[in-house]
Amino acid sequence: MSAHTVESAQVVLPCGEPISATIEFFTGIGFKVRTIVPADHPRMAVLEGHGLTVRLEVGTEAPPAHLRLLVSAGEPGTVTAPNGTIIEFATANPPLQVPPLVEEFVVTRMPTGDGADDSFGEGRAGMRYRDLIPSRLGGRFIASHILIPQGGPVGDYVHFHNIRFQMIYCYRGWVKVAYEDQGEPMLLQEGDCFLQPSTIRHRVLEASDRMQVIEIGCRPNTRPGATRPPLCPPACRCRIAGTVPTATASCSTRRLPPRGCRGAWPATSTATPASARRWMAWPGCGWCVRWVRPRR
């Protein structure tokens, strides 16, 4: 597939006539009409709301969708739009509910020989995971033996875990991880142990050959709520990538955008050189104002 310069994204939803009924439904839950054509007999409309752009098309073969809107007030529930789209209203930050403990004696042995790596399944960013507590003790605990077979940079992404407790113990090799508000990336070596607070944003940067860690956590019995904003744009190679960018921001202090920053990194082709990319600064964010060039 050839490279594309993507400027925006739309979710295409089917719509019957009259389109006005579906438009009225979506505007009633906070969406705003951006375009509608043709004026004399509308068959397509684009609406925006809650960080989402939907494109209503009369006669399209696209199936109805399920949209999940995270709310801070109001009762959870679902409604169905005239075009068949299911709208789910879900609590943005649901309380963590730890399942009852179901105790049992568990022994999980590591296979030996040439097929030992086959006991690991594919996990996030090319990492290999081996489940140490298959029953999860009723769903309360999870324990994983994590292996990175090949050393070097790790194709991880900024993320967080909404959990009660998480511990990481380095069993073999070393791994470098960037953590939110913790300064320079941290090096976890054999024998080191980290306790990760719930929802702290982080990213695995680099690891040694056949690096192995043991991860133990207590996960809530609930669906995840709102996603948090990224630590920095993909090409902003400050604390996350360990280098200083040349065209986006003066990140000599290796600081990261604060929580709630509404700046954005426009979708661009992977072929676009980093020097041509720019972080779209959010005017109300002090970090953006100080560290990011105004977008021209």
Buried (B, 14 or more C-beta within 10 A) or exposed (E): EEEEEEEEEEEBBBBEEEBEEBBEBBEEBEBEBEEBEEEEEBBBBBBBBEEEBBBBBBEBEEEBBEBEBBBEEEEEEEEEBBBBBEBBBBBEEBEBEBBEEEEEEEEEEEEEEEEEEEBBEEEEEEBBBBBBBEEBBBBBBBBBBBBBBEBEEBEBEBBBBBBBBBBBBBEBBBBBBBBBEEEEBBEBEBEBEBEBEBBEBBBBBBBBEEBBBBBBBBBBEBEEBBEBBBBBBBBBBBBBBBEBBEBBBEBEEBBBBEEEBBBBBBEBEEEEEBEEBBBBBBEEBEBBEEBBEEEE
